[in-house]
Amino acid sequence: MATEILMPALSPTMEEGTLAKWLKKEGDEVRSGDIIAEIETDKATMEFEAVDEGILGKILIAEGTAGVKVNTPIAVLVEEGESADAVSSAKVPEPQEPADEAAPAQGAPKEAPAPAPAAKAPEAQAARSEGERVFASPLARRIAREKGIDLAAVKGSGPRGRIVKADVEGAQPSAAPAAKAEAAAPKAEAPAAAAATGVSPAASAASVAKLFADRDYEEVTLDGMRKTIAARLSEAKQTIPHFYLRREVALDALMAFRADLNAKLESRGVKLSVNDFIIKACAVALQQVPNANAVWAGDRILRLKPSDVAVAVAIEGGLFTPVLRDAHQKSLSALSAEMKDLAARARTKKLAPHEYQGGSFAISNLGMFGVENFDAVINPPHGSILAVGAGIRKPVVGKDGAITTATMMSMTLSVDHRVIDGALGAEFLKAIVENLENPIAMLA
């Protein structure tokens, strides 16, 4: 019997992708686990594994096709001995609406994204009590797991009976009012925004273009990454109650210590940056103030044991936040080497999902661009993010009361008030500052 192969959701934020390359051709045998195609997601180019077995009877989406929605049929498998004529009349699917199980929003689902191997197919297969397989999207599986829903008892409304987000959410009607309230919240600001600009925030592209019809402009089509960033940041600012804590750090002791270390490590080809020290200081601080090492998980807080620190890396058209796992246990030189590797692969979009998902906390450093201070937007489900500015030589009052000069660096901690209260956030930021101002003690 012919079986459709659907466009997979290879990352939690993927709504559509580009079918970059077919690695199998029509008539080839396909086994479960075979890599059959390369797909460009909103974050990376990833391999797509076959779930079912058979013969690749017909390719419905040609390689190089962009904007293929998740769950769109891209090929058809036939059984051994079945003629490919059985699917010869199959047509390339019409464009469809984004799949409801794709994550809505530095792209962020409302639940904590679970790290997943890069090459796994999107359909989860579990055994029903009578031995029949059940197909479910990753998001549906995650919601079911968190709510304690037995997928074997859920009827799927997706293609081929696949269980999607709406099916498992339907099992919890009490969640609907909150969802409606959340969806309605942004509308409250529409009248004021419309009065200021002449166009509602929800206006169509055509309405906005009409406003600038008499001006010269270039239209830039949004790629998957930019769409994801826009959705995630909109969700973050609308749903996360941010508050901000600010401190200045005296860097002179750290700069002297760094220069001494780099002189000794030069023969090994190691050169430590100030950012390496910041990563280490934050990782240690998460251990010193463990209640701040936490994420928001919808109806509960998850407190992590290891220090998994995400670091924002700017790339053309967007950014990645690769995660340095167990950063508190690693030496400065190990953190430096790992960060350089992750940043290099981020810029070529070669990171696997488990390398940029997770973490409880993030660092965004714009100091190298001369920015003195700024406020960063929290990357859900993180509990906080540290915005780091440039080190500036300025006059300060010394401990003896005399005016002197010092290299001072501004830092702003953006905090999710649902996860971290003011006093806890202040304690966490104090620990970061003390680690940076006493770097030798931090490494003891």
Secondary structure, DSSP 4 states (H G I P E B T S, - for coil): --EEEEPP--STT-SEEEEEEESS-TT-EE-TT-EEEEEE-SS-EEEEE--S-EEEEEE-S-TTEEEEETT-EEEEEE-TT--GGGGTT--PPPP-PPPTTS-------SSPPPP--TT--S-EEEE-TTS-EEEE-HHHHHHHHHHT--GGGPPP-SGGG-B-HHHHHTT-TTHHHHHHHHHHGGGGGHHHHHHHHSS-TT--HHHHHHHTTTS--------HHHHHHHHHHHHHHHHS-EEEEEEEEE-HHHHHHHHHHHHHHGGGT----HHHHHHHHHHHHHHHSGGGSEEE-SSSEEE-SS--EEE-EEETTEEE--EETTGGGS-HHHHHHHHHHHHHHHHTT---HHHHS--SEEEEE-GGGT-----PPP-TTBSEEEEEEEEEEEEEE-TTS-EEEEEEEEEEEEEETTT--HHHHHHHHHHHHHHHHSHHHHT-
